[in-house]
Amino acid sequence: MEKRIEAVVAFMETDLRLQVTLNKVALLVNLSPSRLRHVFKEETGMSLKKYQKNLRMQKARELLEESFLSVKQIMVETGIMDRKYFARSFREAFGTTPTKHRRLRAAQTKLNNKGL
């Protein structure tokens, strides 16, 4: 991956609560917004916004599975403030709601711990 795109990805991963804009990130890596849009899509296969959304959903899933944070706290940690948008995005990414995902994973873990 190109160094500038690696820098953009690293920047986005540092704090998912940040509202990353194309203009802000373009300044960071000394590219025009249109050039960054083109190069980022070429390198990652998706737009900057979609990539950030994927990062947020992956982090949300990780937090649901490995922490006792509430869904609201996870929303804050991932930088999403709209509960309906969060639930819809999570469902699009993983096929279930955040709460159902947590319950399902807890049940699977319980079964695995019993050796079934």
C-alpha positions in Angstrom: 0.0 0.0 0.0 1.3 3.5 -0.8 2.8 5.3 2.1 0.4 8.2 2.0 -2.6 5.8 2.1 -1.0 3.9 5.0 -0.7 7.2 6.8 -4.4 8.0 6.2 -5.4 4.5 7.5 -3.2 4.8 10.5 -4.7 8.3 11.2 -8.2 6.9 11.0 -7.3 3.9 13.3 -5.9 6.1 16.0 -9.3 7.4 17.2 -12.5 6.2 15.6 -14.4 9.0 17.3 -12.8 11.5 15.0 -14.9 12.8 12.2 -12.5 12.3 9.3 -13.2 14.5 6.3 -11.6 14.2 2.9 -10.2 17.7 3.0 -8.7 17.3 6.5 -7.0 14.0 5.5 -5.9 15.4 2.1 -4.0 18.2 3.9 -2.4 15.6 6.2 -0.8 13.7 3.3 -0.3 16.7 1.0 -2.7 15.6 -1.7 -5.7 17.3 -3.3 -9.0 15.9 -2.1 -9.8 14.6 -5.5 -6.4 12.9 -5.9 -6.7 11.4 -2.4 -10.2 10.1 -3.2 -8.8 8.4 -6.4 -5.7 7.0 -4.8 -7.5 5.8 -1.7 -10.1 3.9 -3.7 -7.4 2.5 -6.0 -5.4 1.2 -3.0 -8.2 0.0 -0.7 -11.1 -0.8 -3.1 -13.5 1.6 -1.3 -14.1 5.2 -0.5 -12.6 6.9 2.6 -16.1 7.1 4.2 -16.8 3.4 3.6 -13.4 2.4 4.9 -14.0 4.4 8.0 -17.4 2.9 8.5 -15.9 -0.6 8.1 -13.3 0.2 10.7 -16.0 1.4 13.1 -18.1 -1.6 12.6 -15.2 -4.0 13.1 -14.3 -2.2 16.3 -18.0 -2.2 17.4 -18.1 -6.0 16.9 -14.9 -6.5 18.8 -16.2 -4.4 21.7 -19.5 -6.2 21.7 -17.7 -9.6 21.9 -14.9 -8.7 24.3 -16.3 -6.1 26.7 -19.2 -5.3 28.9 -19.7 -1.8 27.5 -23.3 -0.9 26.7 -24.3 -0.4 23.1 -24.5 3.3 23.7 -20.9 3.3 25.1 -19.7 1.3 22.1 -21.4 3.9 19.8 -19.4 6.6 21.5 -16.2 4.7 21.3 -16.7 4.2 17.5 -17.8 7.8 16.8 -21.4 7.1 15.9 -24.0 9.2 17.7 -27.2 8.1 16.0 -28.5 4.8 17.5 -30.7 3.9 14.4 -27.8 4.5 12.0 -25.5 2.4 14.2 -27.9 -0.5 14.3 -28.6 -0.3 10.6 -24.9 -0.1 9.8 -24.1 -3.0 12.1 -26.9 -5.1 10.6 -25.7 -4.4 7.0 -22.2 -5.4 8.0 -22.9 -8.5 10.1 -26.5 -9.5 9.4 -27.9 -8.9 12.9 -28.4 -6.1 15.4 -25.7 -5.3 17.9 -27.7 -6.6 20.9 -28.6 -9.9 19.1 -24.9 -10.3 18.0 -23.8 -10.0 21.6 -26.4 -12.5 22.9 -25.5 -15.0 20.1 -21.8 -14.7 20.8 -22.4 -15.1 24.6 -24.4 -18.3 23.9 -21.7 -19.6 21.5 -19.0 -18.9 24.1 -21.0 -20.7 26.8 -21.4 -23.8 24.5 -17.8 -23.8 23.7 -16.8 -23.6 27.4 -19.0 -26.6 28.0 -17.1 -28.5 25.3 -20.0 -28.9 23.0 
